Amino acid sequence: MKEVNADLYHVLNENETGLYTQEFHKNKTVYAYVHIDFSDLEDFAEAVGTYPFEEGGMKVTMFERTICIDLNDIIEG
């Protein structure tokens, strides 16, 4: 059984999170995401560690005041 990353849990608890699927009938993967305010990016980076930023970083969707980050690779990694 994996341990829960308390720092990541706190960051996710303090920000908007959600779940989505794409082409549900063909791909039954459920994706998790979080919207992080720009001012909270440092806290997020500290919570997830360096792994997600290796090998060229991570893809995000940037909005006016937040960045939306898919969490599946972070959670599974």
N, C-alpha and C positions, 0 to 999 in steps of 0.2 A: 504494500500500500504506500502511495506517495504522500509526502508531507505537503501541507498547504503552505505556500509562500505568504506569510502574514503581511509583508509589505505590499505585495501585489494585490492581495485581497483588500487591503485598505484603499489602495488607489482605485480599484474597480468599484468598490462600495461608494466612493465619493464622486464618481463620474457616471455619465449615462452609458449603459451597456445594453446589449440586445443580441438577438439571434436572427439569422436569416438562412435561406436556402436559395440555390439557383437551379432552375430546371429540375424541380424536385423529383419528378417521375424518372428522370434519367440519372440524376446524381443525388443520392440520399444523404449527402454530407450536410451537416448543420454547422454553420459558421458562427463564431462568437466575435463580437466587436466591442470596442470602447471608444468613446469620444473623449479626448484629452484636451483640456484648455492649454493654450500655448504656455501659460504661466506654470503649468503643472508638468511640463515635459521632463524637467530634471528629476522630479520625484518618480515619474514613470520609468525613466532610464535606470535609475538606481534600483528600483523594485525588480525589474526584469533581468538586470545584469548585462554583461557584454555580449552574450551569445547571439541574441537576435540582430545585433548590429554588425556582426562579422559577415564576411563574404558579400559585401556590397550593400549592407543595410537591409531595410525592409520597405515594402511598398505601403503607402498610406493614401488616404483621400483627405485632401485639405479643404476645410471650409473657412468661412470668414473668421471664426473665433476658436475653432477646434480642429484637431486632426483625428480622423477616424482610423483606428488600427485594428486589423484582423488579429485575433488572439489565438487561433488554432495552433499555429507553429510554436508560439510562445508556451502555450499550455502543454502541448505534446512534447516540447523539447525539454 
